């Protein structure tokens, strides 16, 4: 009897109580965090913006290891991004919606070596994970990165030069546990 009740609640709850699954934000626009696969530490925050159906993304925050240059520039870039500081650097360009939660047709830049790859982005059904895939030639021959959507309160932790909402202050209602830990010990 208890199992039947729990099953009924699990099936009906999304219908009567609006939840994340029903209101999932299936756009890549927003602030995202990448983490290192091994250390699980943040490597960077990326801000993706919608420009009339074309999505572009910048490096919005860098997490540096001791000794890394906080003023790094894209000295290996061969296009208009040459010698542009990494903070604010546009690494995603020209992504357009291809299917409900898939975006393609654009490129992604690796600022460490200046290489530009074709790219796709897929938003998970819950709207909280973005699968970013860079590839050469065929999408099948690429590599995925998994980025996690950050809460709106995280915008207050951005440098004013890249913050699209400079008036956003730290929201007292946001608990510390809801925000990523802003240590500068992880790599970009």
Secondary structure as UniProt FT lines:
FT   HELIX           2..16
FT   TURN            20..22
FT   STRAND          30..35
FT   TURN            37..39
FT   STRAND          42..50
FT   STRAND          54..62
FT   TURN            66..67
FT   TURN            70..71
FT   TURN            75..76
FT   TURN            80..83
FT   TURN            87..88
FT   STRAND          90..97
FT   STRAND          102..110
FT   TURN            111..114
FT   STRAND          115..123
FT   TURN            125..126
FT   STRAND          129..135
FT   HELIX           139..141
FT   STRAND          142..149
FT   HELIX           152..157
FT   TURN            160..162
FT   TURN            164..167
FT   TURN            172..173
FT   HELIX           176..178
//
